[in-house]
């Protein structure tokens, strides 16, 4: 069991290191502060979205509406939060609470999360189009300043990724409530017999997903300075891939916050690496999928050796 636990984080780290080395070999000038900043420019919103998806996968569900939700949060940030901050904050809070309610309804009515969230993706997408029918809006000055700050030793994206990984590790792995939340994914009946309300725990997991989804939308606007109703639709699949690439599993409450962030960094870096290879954008998604399959194959091999 210790062997598997070690390799749950080792494989994502090795994957990132190999890809980073290959990138530096192809483009030596990327081996600098400025180069790393360009390579991981969009890593923060992808990492936050991956953590949001991890919260859902942690309780044995999956969220197919996350990309549309992040897009909606981005549209709110670029319009209401910029023009009327109090109204914008209230809307974002309402979105988080709606996510919590969604989790409670899914559990109470025993609905398949994959179907419900697929339906909600159209709701979030419609609201985003209503708020911002065409690309536009503007990032609040304070948010733009925060996302473009230049720490002394490493780019903001790298520093932020470390902070996100540390905070979520403490919340999900080290804290008591995090252990209980993972227990819902592992054995919900045992958690209920221990006196915990599973429906409240599911609502909390979804609320955390909503919180990180909102933060992802805000971070994205801080980097792009504007928004679009479709700006983050690809985050749905990227976030799922990031969780799995980082050592998570779809069942059993087996997730790794640090691994998920590393998975997000790997996927971000993969896009830059494939661009350096001058691979057509039409083929880049398929190539990212191939990288994911290679890592999962390696994990399966390690697991089989560990079992033996």
ZIPE-V323404 format. One record per backbone hydrogen bond with DSSP energy under -1.0 kcal/mol. CO is the residue of the C=O (numbers start at 1). NH is the residue of the N-H. If there is no record, write none. Layout:
CO | NH
CO | NH
This chain:
1 | 5
2 | 6
3 | 7
4 | 8
6 | 9
6 | 10
7 | 11
9 | 13
10 | 14
11 | 15
12 | 16
13 | 17
14 | 18
15 | 19
16 | 20
17 | 21
18 | 22
19 | 23
20 | 24
21 | 25
22 | 26
23 | 27
27 | 30
28 | 31
30 | 32
32 | 36
33 | 37
34 | 38
35 | 39
36 | 40
38 | 41
40 | 43
42 | 46
43 | 47
44 | 48
45 | 49
46 | 50
47 | 51
48 | 52
49 | 53
50 | 54
51 | 55
52 | 56
53 | 57
54 | 58
56 | 59
56 | 61
57 | 60
65 | 69
66 | 70
67 | 71
68 | 72
69 | 73
70 | 74
71 | 75
72 | 76
73 | 77
74 | 78
76 | 81
78 | 138
79 | 83
80 | 84
84 | 88
85 | 89
86 | 90
87 | 91
88 | 92
89 | 93
90 | 94
91 | 95
92 | 96
93 | 97
94 | 98
95 | 99
96 | 100
97 | 101
98 | 102
99 | 103
100 | 104
101 | 105
102 | 106
103 | 107
104 | 108
105 | 109
106 | 111
112 | 116
113 | 117
114 | 118
115 | 119
116 | 120
117 | 121
119 | 123
120 | 124
121 | 125
122 | 126
123 | 127
124 | 128
125 | 129
126 | 130
127 | 131
128 | 132
136 | 227
140 | 144
141 | 145
142 | 146
143 | 147
144 | 148
155 | 159
156 | 160
157 | 161
158 | 162
159 | 163
160 | 164
161 | 165
162 | 166
163 | 167
164 | 168
165 | 169
166 | 170
167 | 171
168 | 172
169 | 173
169 | 174
170 | 175
175 | 179
176 | 180
177 | 181
178 | 182
179 | 183
180 | 184
182 | 186
183 | 187
187 | 191
188 | 192
189 | 193
190 | 194
191 | 196
192 | 195
197 | 201
198 | 202
199 | 203
200 | 204
201 | 205
202 | 206
203 | 207
204 | 208
205 | 209
206 | 210
207 | 211
208 | 212
209 | 213
210 | 214
211 | 215
212 | 216
213 | 217
214 | 218
215 | 219
216 | 220
217 | 221
218 | 222
219 | 223
220 | 224
221 | 225
225 | 139
227 | 136
228 | 231
230 | 233
232 | 235
233 | 236
234 | 238
235 | 239
236 | 240
237 | 241
238 | 242
239 | 243
240 | 244
241 | 245
242 | 246
243 | 248
244 | 247
253 | 255
254 | 249
256 | 260
257 | 261
258 | 262
259 | 263
260 | 264
261 | 265
262 | 266
263 | 267
264 | 268
265 | 269
266 | 270
267 | 271
268 | 272
269 | 273
270 | 274
271 | 275
272 | 276
273 | 277
274 | 279
275 | 278
280 | 283
283 | 287
284 | 288
285 | 289
286 | 290
287 | 291
288 | 292
289 | 293
290 | 294
291 | 295
292 | 296
293 | 297
294 | 298
295 | 299
296 | 300
297 | 301
298 | 302
299 | 303
300 | 304
301 | 305
302 | 306
303 | 307
304 | 308
